[in-house]
Amino acid sequence: MADDAWPITFDDVLAARERLRPHLVVTPLRNYAALDSRVASGIRVWVKHENHNPTNAFKARNGLAAVTALTPGERQRGVVGATAGNHGLGLANAGRIFGVRVVICVPTTANPEKVEAIRGFGAEVVEYGQDYSEAVARAAELAKEQSLTLVHSTDCPAVLAGAGTITLEMLEQQPALDALVVSLGGGSQAVGAMTVLRGLGRKIPVYAVQARGAPVIHDSFHARRPLAATSVNTIADGLATRTTYALTFDALLAGLEDFLVVSEAEIAEAVRTLIATTHNLVEPSGAVPLAGLLHLRDRLAGRTVGIVVSGANIDQAVLRRILTGEI
């Protein structure tokens, strides 16, 4: 894929970092001997704790990057977005900081604790549809009806640039990383990571992992063409997408080393493992990279691997089912 066709530039990521710097601290990148022992194969795992952000998720970066990129007129009119939870939290947090009106569309099946938190940041919440894709459609309608700026969770260059700051920090914190494993719902983490690696001239493979209950982008990647699904069913609500996205799909095809899916049982086991070894609360979407790494451990034997714990916003009912082994 030619540089001029890539969705964002390395300079976009650097500019996003400067806009985020006054509002976010660098999140920890930590290695845990107990986790290395569980993964085995001589792999040293470095965990990027995006669950330490103000919204407990990496999308605090994306929301701030998007809102700080708005024109004065766009800020005055306000923004609208759709979310399964974390994107809405990121936008709501940014709106509160900058006094921007934020409207968030969530599916009626959304995590109620995330919805409560979005309202707590001062955003207006519109509950609509059975899943994220239907909420996106409603957000697009509201953007036209109320002259709001639509900030898509994936199809927005500023959002991708914000996500790229994760990898920028990781490589500054641990230059010895020689593989990255990220979860993928729309592709902002993966495309952000690949943008940074291209900009720095680093030949580090990026592996993406999706839930088997929401596999459409994975399936599209391996089919080499966009596919669509009629439904999704996964505890990893941050990955519950039914379509590919125009801004990221071609970049994923061009840049990913590989793309795999993991089962609900594997996601639940990864949550339990991360809680036991890092003593951090982790949501299912944030545990997916570890579940994927366990599939990759023979290929990555002896290497230094970075994984991103993308968030900690798990509701009590799902956490209880995971901890009791129901899932």
N, C-alpha and C positions, 0 to 999 in steps of 0.2 A: 504494500500500500504506500503510495507516494506521500512524502511529507506534506504536500499542499492539500492532500485529501484527508489527512488525520484530523479528528474533530477539534482538538485543542493543541496548543503549543506548550513547550516547556516554559516559555516566558509567561504564559497564562497562569501556570501553577506558581511560579515565583511571585507574580503580582498578587495572586490570591493569598499566598502566605503573608505578604506584607499587610494586606487588609485584615487578615485574621489575627495577626500578632497581638494587637492591643486587647483582644477579647478572649483568646484561648491560650492556655499554657500547653507546652509540649507534653504529650501523653507518654507514660512510661513504656519502655521496651525492656522486657525482663526475661531472663532464662531461669528455669526451675529444674533442679536435678531430678525431682520426683517425676516431672512430666517427661523429661528425656528418657528416664528409665521405662516409663509406660510405652513410649513410642518405639524405643529400642532401635536396632539397626545402626547404632552409632550416630544417629541424627541428633544434632543440637538444635533445640527449638527456641526461638526468640518470639515472645508473645507481645504484640502491640496492643496496649490496653486502651482501646477507644471507648470502652465502658467507663473510663474516668472523665469523659467530657461532661460539660454542664447538663446536657440532656441524657447522659448515660449512653450515648451512641455517637458513632462517627459522623452522623448526618448533622450534628451541630456545625461541623465544618462547611458542609454543603449549603445549609441555610444561610449562614453568615456570608459565605462567598457570593451567593446569589443576591442577597439584599444589599450588600455593600457595592455591588456592580450596577445597581439601578440608577437611572437618572433621577434628578430631583422631582421631576413630574411624575415618574413612575412610583417613587416613594410616597408622594402625596396621594395618589389614587389607591395604592395598596396592592397586595398580591393575593393570589389564590393558588392552592396546591391540593393534590390528592395524596393519600398516604394510608399505609397499613399501621402507621404509628410514628416511626422514627423521623421520617422526612418532615412530617407535620410538626414534631417537636422542634426540629432544627429551625424551620421557618418561624415558628411561634417565638422561639427564643430570640432570633434575630429581630423579629418585629418589635418585641418588647424593648430590646436594647436601643433601637433606632426610631421608635415611635411610629412604626409603619403598621397600617391595618393589615391583618392576616386572616384569611378565610381558608379553612381546611376541610376538605371533603374526605370522609372516611366511610368505608363500607359498614353496613349494619352489623357485620360479624367482627368488627375490629376489637382488639384487646381493650376492655373497658378501662383498665388502669392507664393505658397510654392515652386514651381519649380524655380522661380526667386530667392528666398531666398537660395535654395540649391546651385545654381550657385554662388550666392554672397559669400558663404563660401568657394568657390574655387573648388568645386567638378565638375567632368565631368558628364553631364546628357545625358542619352540615353532614348529617348521616344519610347516606344514599347508596343503594345497590348492595349486591351480595358479595362483591369482591373488589379488589383494588382497581381492576380495569373499568368497572362500572363507575367507581368514584372518580376516576380520571375523566371520564366522559362528562360527568356533571361539573367538574371543575372547569373544563373547557367552555361549557355553556355559561357558567357564572362569569368567566373572564370577559366574554362578549357582552353579557347582559349588564354588567356593572363596571365595565372599563377597567378591570383589574389586570395586572400582569400575571400570566400563568407561569408558575415556576414548577416545571416538571421535575420529578425526582431523578430522572435520567436524561431526558432529551433537553438539556440546558447546558451550554458550554461552561457557565460559571460554576454550576454544580460539579461537573467533571473536574474542573480545576481545583475546587475545594477538596475533593476526594484525593486528588493527586498529592496534596500536602502530607498525607499519611506516609506514603513511600519516601518522600523527601526527608521527613524526620527519621524514618527507620534507617535509611542509609547513612545519615549523619550520626545516628546513635550506635550503629553496628555496621561498619563498612564491609565486614567479612561475610555478610549474607550472600548466599549463592543460589537461593531459590525462594520464591514467594508463593504462598497459597492463600487465596482469598475466596470468600463466599460471593455468589453472584445472583442478584435479583434482577437488576437492570444493566449493570456493568460499570457503574461509576468508579468503584474501587479498582477494578481490573484495568480499565482504560486510563485512569489516573496513574496507576502504577507503571503501565507500559510507556506512558508519555514521559514520565520522569526518567525511566531507564534509557529511553531513546535519547533524551536530552543530555544525560550524563555519559552516554556511550557505554553503558554497562550491559553486558550480555548475560543477564540473569533471567532464567525462565520463570514465567508466571503461569500458575495453574489455577483454574477456576473450578468451583464446586457448587453444585445446585442440589436442592432437595429432589428426591425421586418423585415426590408427590406434586412437584411443580417444575417439570423438566423441559419446558418448551424452548428456552434459549439453548440449553445443552443439546437438545435434539436438533435444533436448527443449525447449530455449529457443526455437528457431525454430518448433517444433510447438505451443508454448505448453501443453504437457502432459508429464508424466513418461513417459519411455520406458526401456527396459532393453536391454542387449546380452548376448549369450551369451559373447562373448570380446573381448579387446583385443590389439593387437599394435603396440607402439611402443617406441622406445628411451627415451622420456620416461617412465620407470617411475613417477615421482611423480604422473603424470596418468592412470595406467592404471586408471580406474574404469569400472564397468559399469552404474551406476545413478545417479539423482539422489539428493539428500539432503533430508530433510524440513525441516531447519532453515535451509537456504540457498536452496532452489529458488525459492520465491515471491519472495524478496528479489532474486534474480538477474533474474527476470522483470520486477520493478518498477523496478530501478535501473540495470541495465547499459545503456550507450549502444549497444553492439553486441557480438557474439560471433562469432568466426571460428575456423577450423581451419587448420593448416599441415601440410605433408607432412614425412615423415622426412628427405628431402633438404634441405628448408628449415631444419629444426631443426639438422641437422648443419652446414650452412653458417653458421648463427647462432652455434653453438659456436665454429667456426673464427674467425669475425669478432670475437667477444668476446675470445677468447684473443689474437688479433693486435693488437687496439686497446686493450684494458685490461690485458693481461698478467695476467689472473686466470683460474684454472681454473674452468670452468663446467660443470655437468651439463646434460643435454639439457632437463630441465624448466625450468631456470633460463635457458636460451637462447630458450625459446618466445616470451616477450614481444618480443624483438627480431625474431624471424621474423614475428610478427604485425604489428609496427610497419612493416615493409617493405611489407606489404599495405596499410597505412593511410596511407602517406606522402603520397599526393595529398590525402586528406581532412584530414590534420594539417599540411599545408605551412605553414612559417613559425611553428609553435607550439613551445612549450617542454614537452617530454614526459618524464614519469618512467616508467622501467621497473624492474622488480624482478628482479635476479638471485637467484633464490630459494635456490640451493644450488650446491655444488661437488663433491658426492659422486658422481663418475663412476668406474666401474671401469675398470681398465687396458685390458681387451679392447675395450670400447666406444670408449674414447678413441682407441685405436690405429686402429680402423676409421674413425673420423671423420677423424683427421689424415691418414690415407693416402688419403682420398677414396673408400673402399669404400662409405660411406653418402653 
